[in-house]
Amino acid sequence: MGEDEIRALREVVESGWLTQGPKVSEFEIAFAEHHRVDYAVAVTSCTAGLHLALVGLGVGPGDEVIVPAFTWVATANAVLYTGAEPVLADVDRTTFNIDVADVKRRIGPRTRAVIPVHLFGLCADIDSLKDIIPKDVTIIEDAACAAGAEYKGRRAGGLGHVGVFSFHPRKSITTGEGGMITTDDSDLASHLRRLRDHGANISDEQRHSGSKPYLMPEFDELGFNCRMTDLQGAVGLVQLDKLDRFINERKQWSAYYRRELADLGWLRLPEEPETGRHAWQAFVTYVNPETAPKPRNEIMTALEAAGVATRPGTHAVHQLGHYRKRFGFSDDDFPGARDCAADSMALPLHNRMTDEDYERVVESIRNL
């Protein structure tokens, strides 16, 4: 964040239009163009976007939605919000993404959708997923980490029927909080725009720009309040212009980590995909518990003492209290997710770091 974002915010404040309006519309158009999709719908968060996408597709009680067992809890929570049941599938320990073979085992007569997560900026194997799911099962991309990512020449957000992105501050570009839904389905996009605004048949911007701004809109369905503000939209426009530069910088330093840490046999490092573009939202390694000098948590403690912040990649949903109690999961139900939660470790990677910062991270790890 810097002066460009401050100027954009000042422009919105001086305009007098603060809620969802022209800046959000501009951001939606620019985001859709950047991700090569026809429509983008801005919302308050990726979680809200996943929820609205499921509702917009008619998912509800009695339905099942397959989600990876190693992901941020919001992916599974969004399914529960609709009254449907999340069905967990294990993940690949190398990519951290959903295990397509396990998805195949989980498909049943009530399966309505699959939500592959492009974890840490690496796109899931969408083509293999499409090969094994029935035609009536929808793919909803959880692209929270994947703004700007590519898969076989196609951008994240345009690989399934609908995609959802996050603009939380831990992501490559941010609006503070916020999210974006992408799709090529015009009817779905129109439905999502109504759902995010209480079900109103026209937006405030459309109403106030018309000849009778004093008339209230119609509300023919139950909607939600998931509107992005124009303050956020303005910041998003500035951030989007920086996205490719941010990713290229992260790619450069990811290569540095891989080069400088390549000889540590106990630390598996993430790789660039053979076809596509990693968005490098995070640089998540895998600590081999059998050969590492210390257990993962002790390594993280030692690095913290050296002033180097790390964290697990994310958590295993089946090990979280609510899901354990509600569905009776045990740790070994999803061994891939269990191991990724126990042994993944994200190293510092962001666009405020200096050369000396990256050198210090490498030195601290080698000093272990």
Summary of the structure (lengths in Angstrom):
residues: 368
radius of gyration: 21.1
end to end distance: 33.8
largest distance: 71.4
contacts: 1285
relative contact order: 0.15
helix: 41%
strand: 17%
